[in-house]
Amino acid sequence: MPFRAEAPEATITPMTQPTPAVPTHPTARPVVLLTGASSGIGRATATELAGLGYALVLAARRADELHALARQLDPSGARVLAVPTDVTDDASRRALIAAAHAHFGHIDVLINNAGVTIEKGWWWDDTDPLRVLRVNVEAPIELTRLVLPEFQARGSGHILNIGSVAGRAATNGMYSASKFGIRGFSLALRRELLGTGVHVSLIAPGFVKSEMTASARLPMPGPEIVARAVARVLLQPRAETIVPRLYRPLVWLEGLFPALGDAVVQKLIYRRYDHSSDTKR
């Protein structure tokens, strides 16, 4: 069953249409641990979920931005906790989980959103291309390992991974490898946990406005479209969701006509590498 939380005393309604119902839960507010929370999709998701009454543990490397966001969402500090975290470091991950338990007593939802790509040029010219796999694949797997015992013992919980359409239509070696990987992990983990009460979902965004896509010359919606999808999936768990909707037929066409994908990638993406631009999600 999806999580439900009691309506908060003062609900901040996000500027979205339509707005999902405020969740209800027998133990007050569900506690959501959200990585990559300081900007882009993570920041929009934190804002959306705070407005719906969720308790939040916000994790990111940029401490100043993270604490400022937490104060903005909850000046009291009771309902939103900021924990500066390097998701690639085991000690930092464990400290994040410990801080969440110390403040709230439990975790109900893990949203693995932190993600990076090769910022400039080709991946094989980068000094450390495997950092993309460490952030985008290894960190979500290790964080999942840390919360699973609690979820399984309780018989409830939700692991929601933020993937990308680049995990369905390959465009860049390291980034697509990471997003194909997190998709496979999410879909397999969901099946491994069937019947346990623990949900696993994947949300795969196309191009949306964020720091990662700042130089992409494409019409893009804001990250709020992904945040709203997260809110819907938390209320009605689904295995996989692609947003925006227009990417769904494109993913289908990629499977049927890969040569069409080759042409699109050459025209819209590879051409930009000559200008040291590599942006995806």
C-alpha positions, 0 to 999 in steps of 0.5 A, a space after each residue: 500500500 502507498 504511504 499516507 500521512 496526516 494533513 499538516 497543520 498548515 499545508 503549502 500548496 505547490 503551484 501545480 495543476 492538478 495537485 495530488 491529495 495530501 497523503 495520510 499515514 497512521 504515524 504522522 508524516 512519511 519521512 523521505 530521504 532525498 539525495 541531490 536535493 540542492 538544485 534542479 530536480 532534487 530541489 523541485 522535488 523537495 519543494 513539492 513534497 514539503 508542500 504536501 506534508 512530507 517530512 524530509 531529509 535533504 542530502 547534497 554536497 553543497 552545504 550552503 544551498 542545502 541548508 538555505 533550502 531547508 530553512 526556506 521549506 521549514 524555518 522551524 527545522 522540525 520537519 525538514 533536515 539538511 544533511 550535507 553528504 557525499 553519496 560516493 563515500 561510505 562513511 558519509 552515506 552511513 552518517 546520513 542514515 544515522 542523522 535521519 534516524 536520530 531526527 525522525 526515528 525512521 525512514 519511509 521513502 528513499 529517493 535516489 536523485 543525485 546524478 552527474 555527467 561528463 561536463 565537457 568533451 568526450 568521456 574518454 578524455 575525462 580524467 575520472 569518467 567512472 565517477 559517473 558510475 559511482 554517483 549514478 549507480 553505486 551510490 543508489 545501490 549502497 543507500 538502498 542496502 542501508 535502508 532495506 533492512 528497516 523496510 523489510 522488517 517493517 513490511 513497508 517502504 518505497 525506493 524511488 530512483 531517478 533515471 533518464 530516457 538516456 537509459 532507454 536511448 543511448 547517447 553518451 557512454 558513461 551517462 547512458 551506462 549509468 542510467 541503463 544500469 539504474 533502470 536494470 537495478 530498479 526493475 530487478 529489485 522491484 521483482 526481488 521485493 514482490 510481496 514484501 510490502 516494499 515498493 520500487 519505482 523508476 522515474 525517467 526524465 527526458 530533457 528538463 531545465 536544470 544545471 545539467 541541461 543549461 547549455 542545451 538548445 531545446 524546448 524543455 519544461 522545468 524540473 517541476 514536471 518531474 517533482 509532480 511525477 514523484 508525488 504521484 508515484 509515491 501515492 500510486 506506486 508504479 514500476 516505471 514512469 517516463 516524463 514528459 509524456 512526449 518522450 514515451 513514443 520516442 523511446 518506442 521509436 528508438 526500439 523499432 528504428 534505431 537508425 532514426 535515433 542515430 540521426 537525432 543524436 548526431 544532429 542534436 547532441 554530438 554536434 555540441 561536443 565540439 563546443 565542450 558541452 555535454 548535457 543530458 537529464 
